[in-house]
């Protein structure tokens, strides 16, 4: 009888050990299935009736294997991130500045790779090099070209290419920033302005023209941005007019006081100045209400601008494969379709090429 009881107890112990081992195996990931199976096998009592490994030991082995697998995955992700090199495009929403958006992108990629955030100190060598070529104002949306790795050295050529914009202006109001974010400085009547009046003056702003940059811009005086000096209340003199190029300009819609323009321009051109100058030419005033960059170089808003849900290492790798071949077929500087065209393009809307080196790589503006 005593021997029979011991046999029953031993059988119960074996069954319990098997159940615990199987439960531990179920909690493992696919990558650690072999380790879990080994732990489960070891949990079965030996022929002598003693258990060689407990269920808790199997779970510990499983945890170690999972942790090791996660570490290997992070290392692989970091290696892939640091190997990315080239130029692609992201979608910039209204609100953040171009620099803030770039920092969000960088933080997201570093977190995915399990790498520590970078402090932004330009003097320190950054593990992840990333920059943008052609800044958009905080109130603007659309295509923002980004360079990663050695691609940051290619951004200057992006600044010198053509850009396309859809801009909505409002007649009868002028602001200090020349857009809706500024303080109203002047109001004038606009009821007398007809659609044909706007269409009739657009030719004056097409081709190789001279344009005065806005005071609120990224252009610099004594090393500081004009917009920064303006916000400090300092007196800032307007920069002299400079040559810019407008490849095409057309009126898309007119619903007073709003008018919508389709613009293709070269470097150094300011959409805000264009809208303001159109208002003055019509004996009124005008300011930008909405601005969207629909194309920069070969990158279009519909086909190439990555939304935030695609800001992953794999998503950017795929985008680079798609975008990089476009650079070899797109001319860096578009030629104006006129016989007297002699002025090359320079940047988008707030900076010249000599002023494009910023904290996170090469930048320009819209």
C-alpha positions in Angstrom: 0.0 0.0 0.0 2.8 2.4 0.9 4.6 1.7 -2.4 1.3 2.4 -4.3 0.8 5.7 -2.6 4.4 6.8 -3.4 3.9 5.8 -7.1 0.7 7.9 -7.2 2.4 10.9 -5.7 5.3 10.6 -8.1 3.0 10.4 -11.0 1.2 13.6 -9.8 4.5 15.4 -9.5 5.5 14.5 -13.0 2.1 15.7 -14.3 2.3 19.0 -12.4 5.9 19.6 -13.7 4.7 18.9 -17.3 1.8 21.3 -17.0 4.0 24.1 -15.7 6.6 23.5 -18.4 3.9 23.6 -21.1 2.5 26.8 -19.6 5.9 28.4 -19.7 6.4 27.3 -23.3 3.1 28.9 -24.3 4.2 32.3 -23.0 7.3 32.4 -25.1 7.7 34.2 -28.4 8.4 32.4 -31.7 12.1 33.4 -31.5 12.5 31.6 -28.2 10.5 28.5 -28.9 13.6 26.2 -28.9 14.7 27.6 -25.6 11.2 27.0 -24.1 11.0 23.5 -25.4 14.4 22.7 -23.8 13.2 24.2 -20.5 10.0 22.1 -20.7 11.9 18.9 -21.3 14.3 19.6 -18.4 11.3 20.2 -16.1 10.3 16.5 -16.4 11.6 14.3 -13.5 14.5 12.0 -14.2 14.3 8.3 -14.0 15.4 8.5 -10.3 12.2 10.4 -9.4 13.8 13.8 -8.8 13.0 17.0 -10.8 16.1 18.5 -12.6 14.6 21.9 -13.4 11.5 23.7 -11.9 8.8 25.5 -13.8 10.1 28.8 -12.5 13.5 28.0 -13.9 12.0 27.4 -17.3 10.2 30.8 -17.1 13.5 32.4 -16.1 15.2 30.9 -19.1 12.4 32.1 -21.3 12.6 35.7 -20.0 16.4 35.7 -20.6 15.9 34.4 -24.1 13.2 37.1 -24.8 15.4 39.9 -23.4 18.3 38.7 -25.5 16.1 38.6 -28.6 14.8 42.1 -28.0 18.3 43.4 -27.6 19.4 41.8 -30.8 16.3 43.3 -32.6 17.2 46.8 -31.3 20.8 46.4 -32.4 19.6 45.4 -35.9 17.2 48.4 -36.0 20.0 50.8 -34.9 22.3 49.4 -37.6 19.7 49.8 -40.2 18.8 53.4 -39.1 22.5 54.5 -39.3 22.9 52.9 -42.7 20.1 55.0 -44.2 21.4 57.6 -46.6 19.7 59.8 -49.1 16.9 62.3 -49.6 13.1 61.8 -49.2 10.1 63.9 -48.3 7.7 64.2 -45.4 4.3 66.0 -45.0 4.5 69.0 -42.7 1.2 69.9 -41.1 0.2 73.4 -39.9 1.6 74.3 -36.4 5.1 73.1 -35.9 8.1 74.8 -37.4 10.2 72.8 -39.9 12.9 72.4 -37.3 10.4 71.2 -34.7 9.0 68.7 -37.1 12.5 67.5 -37.9 13.2 66.9 -34.2 10.0 64.9 -33.9 11.1 62.7 -36.8 14.5 62.2 -35.3 13.2 61.4 -31.8 10.8 58.8 -33.3 13.5 57.1 -35.3 16.0 57.0 -32.4 13.3 55.6 -30.0 12.4 52.8 -32.5 16.1 51.9 -32.8 16.5 51.9 -29.0 19.1 54.7 -29.2 19.3 57.6 -26.7 18.0 61.0 -27.8 20.5 63.5 -29.2 21.0 66.8 -27.3 21.2 68.9 -30.5 24.6 70.3 -29.7 26.1 71.0 -33.1 29.6 70.8 -31.8 29.1 67.2 -30.7 29.2 64.5 -33.4 25.7 63.3 -34.0 25.2 59.6 -34.5 22.1 60.2 -36.7 22.6 63.0 -39.3 19.4 64.5 -40.5 18.4 67.9 -42.0 15.8 69.5 -44.2 16.2 71.5 -47.4 13.6 74.3 -47.8 11.8 75.5 -44.6 8.1 75.9 -44.5 6.6 78.6 -42.3 4.8 77.2 -39.2 1.4 78.1 -40.6 2.2 76.4 -44.0 1.7 72.8 -44.9 3.0 70.4 -47.6 6.2 68.9 -48.9 9.3 69.1 -46.6 12.4 67.6 -48.2 14.6 65.7 -45.7 18.2 64.4 -46.0 19.5 61.6 -43.9 23.1 60.4 -43.5 25.1 61.5 -46.4 21.9 62.8 -48.0 22.3 65.9 -45.9 25.0 67.0 -48.3 22.6 66.8 -51.2 20.1 69.3 -49.7 21.7 72.4 -51.3 20.8 71.1 -54.7 17.2 70.8 -53.5 17.2 74.4 -52.4 18.1 75.5 -55.9 15.3 73.5 -57.6 11.8 74.7 -58.4 8.9 74.6 -56.0 5.2 74.6 -56.5 2.6 76.2 -54.1 -1.1 76.7 -53.7 -1.6 80.0 -51.9 -4.8 81.7 -50.7 -4.6 85.4 -50.1 -7.1 87.8 -48.5 -7.7 91.2 -49.9 -8.2 94.3 -47.7 -5.9 93.3 -44.9 -2.2 93.6 -44.3 -0.2 92.2 -41.4 3.3 92.7 -40.1 4.3 89.1 -41.0 2.4 89.2 -44.3 0.4 86.1 -43.3 -2.5 85.3 -41.0 -0.3 84.8 -37.9 0.7 88.5 -37.7 -0.9 91.6 -36.3 -3.1 93.6 -38.7 -1.3 96.8 -39.7 -3.6 98.1 -42.4 -7.1 97.7 -43.9 -8.3 99.0 -47.3 -11.4 98.5 -49.4 -11.4 95.8 -52.0 -15.0 95.8 -53.4 -13.8 97.4 -56.6 -11.5 94.5 -57.5 -12.7 92.1 -60.1 -11.3 88.7 -61.2 -10.0 90.2 -64.5 -8.1 92.8 -62.5 -6.1 90.1 -60.7 -5.6 88.1 -63.9 -4.4 91.2 -65.7 -1.6 92.0 -63.3 -0.2 88.5 -62.8 2.1 88.8 -65.8 4.0 91.6 -64.0 5.0 89.0 -61.4 6.0 86.2 -63.8 9.5 85.6 -65.2 12.7 87.2 -63.8 11.6 89.9 -61.4 12.9 91.8 -58.4 11.4 91.1 -55.0 11.8 92.6 -51.5 11.9 89.9 -48.8 9.6 90.3 -45.8 10.9 91.6 -42.5 9.7 88.5 -40.8 12.0 86.0 -42.4 14.9 83.7 -41.8 17.3 86.1 -43.5 19.9 87.3 -41.1 21.4 90.5 -39.8 24.6 90.3 -37.6 24.0 86.5 -37.3 20.4 86.8 -36.1 17.2 86.1 -38.0 15.2 89.2 -38.9 12.1 87.5 -37.5 13.9 87.1 -34.1 15.0 90.7 -34.1 11.4 91.8 -35.0 9.9 89.8 -32.1 12.4 91.5 -29.7 11.0 94.8 -30.8 14.2 95.9 -32.5 14.1 98.2 -35.6 14.9 96.2 -38.7 15.5 97.7 -42.1 14.0 95.9 -45.1 16.5 94.0 -47.2 17.0 95.4 -50.7 15.1 93.9 -53.6 16.8 90.9 -55.2 16.3 88.9 -58.4 14.0 85.9 -58.3 12.3 83.7 -60.8 8.6 82.8 -61.2 8.1 80.0 -63.8 4.3 80.1 -63.8 1.6 82.0 -62.0 -2.2 81.6 -62.4 -5.4 82.5 -60.6 -7.3 79.4 -59.5 -10.3 80.9 -57.7 -11.7 84.3 -56.7 -14.3 84.6 -54.0 -13.8 88.1 -52.6 -12.0 88.8 -50.4 -10.2 85.5 -51.0 -8.1 84.6 -54.1 -6.2 81.4 -54.7 -2.9 81.3 -56.7 -1.0 78.4 -58.3 2.7 79.3 -58.2 5.8 77.7 -59.5 9.0 79.5 -58.5 12.7 79.2 -58.0 14.9 79.8 -55.0 14.8 82.9 -52.7 11.2 83.6 -53.6 8.6 84.6 -51.0 5.0 83.7 -51.5 4.1 86.2 -48.7 5.8 89.0 -50.5 4.1 88.0 -53.8 0.6 88.2 -52.2 1.4 91.5 -50.5 2.7 93.0 -53.8 -0.4 91.9 -55.7 -2.6 93.6 -53.1 -0.6 96.9 -53.5 -0.7 96.6 -57.3 -4.5 96.4 -57.0 -4.5 99.6 -54.9 -5.5 97.7 -51.8 -3.5 95.3 -49.6 -3.4 91.5 -49.1 -2.0 88.9 -46.8 -1.5 85.1 -47.0 -4.3 83.0 -45.4 -3.3 79.5 -46.5 -0.1 78.1 -48.0 0.7 74.6 -49.2 3.8 73.4 -50.9 2.7 70.8 -53.4 6.0 70.0 -55.0 9.7 70.5 -54.4 12.1 69.3 -57.0 10.8 65.8 -58.1 8.9 65.2 -54.8 5.2 65.8 -54.9 2.7 66.0 -52.0 0.5 63.2 -53.4 3.2 60.6 -54.2 6.2 61.2 -52.0 5.4 63.1 -48.8 5.4 60.6 -45.9 2.7 61.1 -43.2 3.6 60.6 -39.6 2.4 57.0 -39.4 5.1 56.1 -42.0 7.9 57.7 -40.0 9.5 54.4 -39.3 12.9 53.0 -40.2 11.4 50.6 -42.7 9.0 53.3 -44.0 11.9 55.7 -44.7 14.1 52.9 -46.2 11.3 52.2 -48.7 10.8 55.9 -49.4 14.5 56.3 -50.2 14.3 53.4 -52.7 11.4 55.2 -54.3 12.7 58.7 -54.2 16.4 58.5 -54.9 16.1 57.4 -58.5 14.0 60.6 -59.2 17.0 62.8 -58.4 19.0 61.5 -61.4 16.2 62.5 -63.9 15.1 65.8 -62.4 17.2 68.9 -63.3 18.4 70.7 -60.2 17.5 74.1 -61.7 14.5 74.6 -63.9 14.9 76.9 -66.8 12.4 79.7 -67.4 10.5 79.3 -70.7 11.5 82.7 -72.0 14.2 83.8 -74.4 15.6 86.4 -72.0 16.0 84.1 -69.0 19.4 84.5 -67.5 18.7 84.4 -63.8 19.2 81.0 -62.1 17.1 79.8 -59.2 18.4 79.9 -55.6 16.2 78.7 -52.6 12.5 78.4 -51.7 11.0 81.1 -49.5 13.1 82.6 -46.7 16.8 81.9 -47.3 19.5 82.1 -49.8 22.0 79.2 -50.3 24.7 81.1 -48.4 22.4 81.1 -45.3 21.1 77.5 -45.3 23.4 75.9 -42.7 21.4 75.5 -39.5 21.4 73.2 -36.4 20.0 70.1 -38.0 21.7 70.2 -41.4 20.8 72.3 -44.3 17.6 74.3 -44.3 15.8 76.9 -46.4 12.3 78.3 -46.3 9.0 78.5 -48.2 
